[in-house]
Structure formats: C-alpha cells, structure tokens
Amino acid sequence: MSPSPGPSPCVVRVADDPADREACFAVRKEVFVVEQRVPEDLEYDAYDAGAVHVLAVREDGQPLGAARLLYGEAAGAKTGGEAGVGSLGRLAVVRAARGLGVGVALVRGVEDVARARGLTAVDLHAQTHALGFYERLGYVAYGPEFPDAGIPHRAMRRSLQAFGRARE
C-alpha cells in the first residue's frame, strides 16, 4: 500500500508484522476500551486472528489509527454470508489525529485491500454518530438501528465496483 492521497498526514499500510499488529491493538484499546468504555473481552474477538489489519502512521512511525477487514468465511457472520462482501470494522483514530483525514485514509486503505482480494462490496457497522462520515465516503445505511457493546449502530454498505477508487 502506498501513502494515502490527499491531505492526510499519514501512511496507511497492512499490518503484516507483529509490531504493526500490536500498534493496531493499542490504538483500538485507547479508543474503544479506554475512551468508549467497551469491555476488553468484547473489543478483541476470534475474528482478529484471521483479519487483515490496517495501520495508519505518521511519517515518524507514530500510530494514528487502525481498522480491520474480514473477508471470506470470517465476514459471513457480519455480511449475511454474501459472496464477495467484506466487513470493515474496528476503525479507530486516536484523539489527537481526529479531523485530519486519518479515518478517510483508513477506509480507503481497507477498500484497496478488499479490491485486491477480489471483493465487490464492503459492509460495516457504524456507530450512529459516525453515519455522516461514512455517507460522505459513499456508504449507504440499511436496516434498523441495533446495539453493539451498548452503543447504537447501523449497518452500511458501499459497492466497490460502482465507484472504483475514490480520491479525496
């Protein structure tokens, strides 16, 4: 993966090595467990082992954000088992980096990974306060609101075929 386009102050890469994966988990802990008070046993799950983790870092290597992509069998529970649909999840940006384009860079990075694996769409479960963020990136909400870890969410989807690689 190459540096993200546009004004984002980060580089987004697949977290292939153990240090990058640990950085992803540290960002998630800071955002979800500490800030949002999601119980740690709910934040980390069996899907983490088979997920593609994506990390956003500053040029100096400081972690700014993380996300994960589930695909194949792992995505089945999240996407209703539809072939070709991946599940973007656990998108987290550290407080100091919010509003700088890191979240957009992570979403587009996950979409690039999904395309590279032959997926045609990406689903996600968005916290309701973040619906506008994902809508601006081409995601469409569907279905009723539901709780996840005590936080209201909505399912959303974006076709990767119809839009191609978006540029911000």
C-alpha positions in Angstrom: 0.0 0.0 0.0 1.3 3.5 -0.8 0.9 6.7 1.1 -2.7 7.9 1.1 -3.8 10.5 -1.4 -4.9 14.0 -0.4 -4.2 16.0 2.7 -3.9 13.0 5.2 -0.9 13.3 7.4 -0.3 9.6 7.4 0.8 6.5 5.6 -1.6 3.6 5.6 -0.2 0.0 5.4 -1.3 -3.5 6.0 -0.1 -4.6 9.5 1.9 -7.6 8.4 4.5 -7.7 11.1 3.8 -8.3 14.9 4.8 -4.8 15.9 2.3 -3.2 13.5 -0.4 -5.6 14.7 0.3 -4.6 18.3 0.1 -1.0 17.3 -3.3 -1.6 15.8 -4.5 -3.3 19.1 -3.0 -0.4 21.1 -5.0 2.2 19.1 -8.1 0.1 19.5 -7.6 -0.2 23.2 -7.1 3.6 23.6 -10.2 4.5 21.5 -12.7 1.7 22.3 -11.7 0.3 25.7 -10.4 3.5 27.4 -12.4 6.3 25.7 -15.7 4.5 24.9 -15.5 2.0 27.8 -16.1 -1.1 25.6 -15.3 -4.1 27.7 -11.9 -5.5 26.6 -13.3 -9.0 26.1 -15.8 -7.6 23.6 -13.2 -5.5 21.7 -10.9 -8.3 20.9 -12.5 -11.3 19.4 -11.8 -14.6 17.5 -12.0 -12.7 14.1 -8.8 -10.7 14.9 -6.6 -13.8 14.1 -7.8 -14.1 10.5 -8.5 -10.4 9.8 -6.4 -8.1 7.6 -5.4 -5.3 10.0 -4.6 -1.9 8.5 -2.5 0.7 10.3 -2.2 4.5 9.8 1.1 6.0 11.0 2.8 9.4 10.9 6.0 9.7 8.9 7.9 9.1 12.1 6.1 5.8 12.7 3.7 7.1 15.4 0.4 5.1 15.2 -2.6 7.3 14.4 -5.3 4.8 13.6 -6.3 1.3 12.8 -9.0 -0.8 11.1 -9.6 -4.4 10.1 -11.1 -6.2 7.1 -12.9 -9.5 7.4 -13.5 -11.5 4.2 -14.4 -15.0 3.2 -15.8 -17.2 5.9 -14.9 -14.7 8.6 -17.1 -12.0 7.1 -20.0 -14.3 6.7 -21.5 -13.6 10.2 -21.2 -9.8 9.6 -22.4 -9.7 6.0 -25.1 -12.4 5.9 -22.8 -14.8 4.1 -22.9 -12.9 0.8 -20.0 -13.9 -1.5 -17.7 -11.0 -2.4 -18.6 -8.8 0.5 -16.0 -7.9 3.1 -16.6 -6.4 6.5 -14.8 -3.2 7.6 -14.6 -2.9 11.3 -12.8 -1.7 14.4 -12.0 1.7 12.7 -10.3 3.8 15.4 -8.4 7.1 15.2 -6.5 8.4 18.2 -8.0 11.6 19.6 -5.0 13.8 18.6 -5.4 12.8 14.9 -9.1 13.2 14.5 -10.3 15.6 11.8 -7.0 15.3 9.9 -8.2 12.8 7.3 -6.8 9.7 9.0 -10.2 8.0 9.1 -10.8 8.6 5.4 -7.3 7.2 4.6 -8.0 4.1 6.7 -11.4 3.5 5.0 -9.9 3.9 1.5 -6.9 1.6 2.6 -9.3 -1.1 3.7 -11.2 -0.7 0.4 -8.0 -1.1 -1.5 -7.2 -4.3 0.4 -10.8 -5.6 -0.3 -10.4 -4.9 -4.0 -7.0 -6.7 -4.1 -8.8 -9.8 -2.6 -11.5 -9.7 -5.3 -14.3 -8.3 -3.1 -17.1 -6.3 -4.8 -18.5 -4.5 -1.7 -17.7 -3.6 1.9 -20.2 -3.7 4.8 -19.6 -2.1 8.1 -21.5 -1.5 11.4 -21.2 2.2 12.1 -21.8 3.9 15.4 -24.8 6.1 14.7 -22.9 9.3 15.5 -20.5 8.4 12.6 -23.1 7.8 9.9 -22.4 11.1 8.2 -18.7 10.3 8.0 -19.4 7.0 6.2 -22.1 8.5 4.0 -19.6 11.1 2.7 -17.4 8.2 1.7 -20.2 6.5 -0.4 -21.7 4.1 2.2 -25.4 3.7 2.4 -27.2 2.7 5.7 -29.7 -0.1 5.7 -31.7 -2.0 8.3 -32.7 -0.9 11.8 -30.5 0.6 14.5 -29.0 -2.0 16.8 -26.8 -2.0 19.9 -23.3 -3.3 19.8 -21.3 -3.2 23.1 -24.1 -0.9 24.3 -23.5 1.7 21.5 -26.2 2.3 18.8 -25.1 1.2 15.4 -26.5 0.9 11.8 -25.3 -1.5 9.0 -23.9 0.3 5.9 -22.6 -0.9 2.6 -20.5 0.5 -0.3 -20.2 -1.2 -3.7 -16.5 -1.2 -4.8 -17.5 -1.9 -8.4 -19.7 1.1 -9.0 -17.4 3.7 -7.6 -13.8 2.4 -8.1 -11.0 4.1 -6.1 -12.3 7.4 -4.7 -9.9 10.3 -4.5 -10.2 12.9 -1.7 
